[in-house]
Amino acid sequence: SLSKQKAQRYEAVKWVLVFAIGVCTGLVGLFVDFFVRLFTQLKFQVVQSSVEECTEKGCLALSLLELLGFNLTFVFLASLLANINVSFLQPVAAGSGIPEIKCYLNGVKVPGVVRLRTVVCKAMGVLFSVAGGLFVGKEGPMIHSGAVVGAGLPQFQSISLRKIQFNFPYFRSDRDKRDFVSAGAAAGVAAAFGAPIGGTLFSLEEGSSFWNQGLTWKVLFCSMAATFTLNFFRSGIQFGSWGSFQLPGLLNFGEFKCSESDKKCHLWTAVDLGFFILMGIVGGLLGATFNCLNKRLAKYRMRNVHPKPKLVRVLESLLVSLTTTVVVFVASMVLGECRQMSSNSHSGNDTLSLQAMSEDVNSSIKTFFCPNETYNDMATLFFNPQESAILQLFHQDGTFSPVTLSLFFLLYFLLSCWTYGISVPSGLFVPSLLCGAAFGRLVANLLKSYIGLDHIYSGTFALIGAAAFLGGVVRMTISLTVILIESTNEITYGLPIMITLMVAKWTGDFFNKGIYDIHVNLRGVPLLEWETEVEMDKLRASDIMEPNLTYVYPHTRIQSLVSILRTTVHHAFPVVTENRGNEREFMKGNQLISNNIKFKKSSILTRAGEQRKRSQSMKSYPSSELRNMCDEHIATEEPPEKEDLLQQMLERRYTPYPNLYPDQSPSEEWTMEERFRPLTFHGLILRSQLVTLLVRGVCYSESQSSASQPRLSHAEMSEDYPRYPDIHDLDLTLLNPRMIVDVTPYMNPSPFAVSPNTHVSQVFNLFRTMGLRHLPVVNAVGEIVGIITRHNLTHEFLQARLRQHYQTI
């Protein structure tokens, strides 16, 4: 009903809000990055000075206690924040949040996942988690934070801030909210990696069930806004040069460039592609192993940790922090080797950004227990922020011992696998990149030392190793390729990164799913993949639908509506009328049944007229239900004669069924004849709409006509969005159970529907592309025979029905 002017204003407001979401997401990233750097620098300065002091005095145990004090305090605060905001089983703010956002964009509502309190706990908790020395990253939670900003900002209201209310009538629907969440998630990726195009592709590949061209442009605009907002403030704060845009994301890979003095060096050659493919295979195997171990840990936590009090989750987080701190300290002191720094480490860095990166790499070198001109390679990797350790592996011209790299990879692999899933906000991107970079650097060292390939560039192999391991864990392809290319600012890496990621994904998929899909399955969420398997087309809609329907009538008593809503958890109900043979007797004494029959007959008359016109124009036959209407002079002027024709048609077409008044709710004691009676389908009405009608007293009495019922506007119906009142909170003393509700003005009279003979692939594509939650199955004569929901399209459900299909054959 929008006019052209209102539609243009609606679109303009959407663009403004998309820009605001990007800016706010960039500011959230700035907040997290600033305090992570502050706390991490404070911790390492104190501990490093203590280690240098205690090396001479022999009091290293005191340094370890200081490090434990910092880490345990930070992790305790992070775990406390994550467990303040809990749903029934799982902390909403814990973890990376990517599985939850993926489910939300797929069309599944996860309680509390996009609330303001969640993003506060997530942002505060992740900075304490990273500063506490856990092997987690802040980039994954940025995606969740951006999604929450996208969901909340356009609503201009929050449960946590009840006193702040704005009359903002736009975007009061799930479709608009999902669009903004898609933009916010993409902005989170863009802010994390400085990759606006990669963020857009991430939202497309991993997130939304349905997409359109206009949304693509808005999401890209939002990602750009987030990237340049973060870049502007970080460049100004760190370098004092406002407007220079030198730091595009929270994680910068720096510029890959061979030393000018080494003429034989090349970033990569065609010969190296063979090694990259092998690294992709190994990365897929390592990723599959990581996912398998983490899945077993997650199942153990679901059985033995999550059902227990919240304190147990906090203690588990502290145990992981204690173990990680001791391993890092002991490994740095005992297992590290003193390595010589190359003399040409800084040649060729003539720009401001290159100098800054080179100084950052140089300043992060640790010389624990090593003489002058040497550095401790293990301490350099462990006693630095993870971003600095990645830069060391990518750009450090000095060598890392193969033994050190092997031990570092093994320790980091096991500890990061144990850490992901505990009750703290945590990301997996950076630990996977760091673990894979160590693997790639190890391969480069072995090729140089034992095969004699002096031309290879160690940074390239570290980058490919990072891509291989990360691809083997998360199983992303196009979006991860673009993210890594944008993070390196080197388009020549496009081919090797793409090949490595594809090989890693194919290898890992042979054994199990990606880490996010595994956690989604463990939560039991009905997530829909992009397409079904080919053999599923042996099934039809009638094979997977739910035939036992809970329905409402066009005119239904309040007593029945309350009973239906309180005894079911369905989110939508078909609106039907029964096809009876004895309708004339019912009409004599019951106003309610009379209204329902009149509605059905007016609906049949309308359809009959449309069928007659269509049959005349197309010279085709109408459906069997309406053929009699079309053939028996439907255009007669006298209403009683019309009614007689309809009555004759109904009596001729349908046999009488057991009497069931429309004000009775469905019963489990129904016979098969009662349960599967023919029901003419008229539309769908949502639970939220029914509850809203009851709360607002929209009804009429039997002594009145349905025209006397109050009418609500669309704005009034959506006023309580997105949190509609619950039926169990309804005060029944304020309602007269004998009053009647006319639901026809509020139902959807033309929902998507399919025939019982429709292939499962067609049903699946309709759900995915249109973002459906309910799909009625209607036969050729307009009778509803079942309904399909997301649960009926999950892989496990389809597999079970396919087995039944084979057994019947």
Secondary structure, 3 states (H helix, E strand, C coil): CCCHHHHHHHHHHHHHHHHHHHHHHHHHHHHHHHHHHHHHHHHHHHHHHHHHHHHHHCCHHHHHHHHHHHHHHHHHHHHHHHHHCECCCCECCCECCHHHHHHHHHCCCCCCCCCHHHHHHHHHHHHHHHHCCCCCECHHHHHHHHHHHHHHHHHCCCCCCCCCCCCCCCCCCHHHHHHHHHHHHHHHHHHHHCCHHHHHHHHHHHHCCCCCHHHHHHHHHHHHHHHHHHHHHHHHHHHCCCCCCCCCCCCCCCCCCCCCCCCCCCCCCCCHHHHHHHHHHHHHHHHHHHHHHHHHHHHHHHHHCCCCCHHHHHHHHHHHHHHHHHHHHHHHHHHCCEEECCCCCCCCCCCHHHHHHHHHHHHCCCCCCCCCCEEEHHHHHHCCCHHHHHHHHHHCCCCCCHHHHHHHHHHHHHHHHHHCCCCCECECHHHHHHHHHHHHHHHHHHHHHHHCCCCCCHHHHHHHHHHHHHHHHHCCCHHHHHHHHHHHCCHHHHHHHHHHHHHHHHHHHCCCCCHHHHHHHHCCCCCCCCCCCHHHHHCEHHHHCECCCCCECCEEEHHHHHHHHHHCCCCEEEEEEECCCCHHHHHHHCHHHHHHHHHHHHHHHHHHHHHHHHHHHHCCCCCHHHHHHHHCCCCCCCHHHHHHHHHHHHHHHCCCCCCCCCCCCCCCCCCHHHHCCCEEEEEEEEHHHHHHHHHCCCCECCCCCHHHCCCCCHHHHCCCCCCCCCHHHCCHHHCCCCCEEECCCCCECCCCCECCCCEHHHHHHHHHHHCCCEEEEECCCCEEEEEEEHHHHCHHHHHHHHHHHHHHC
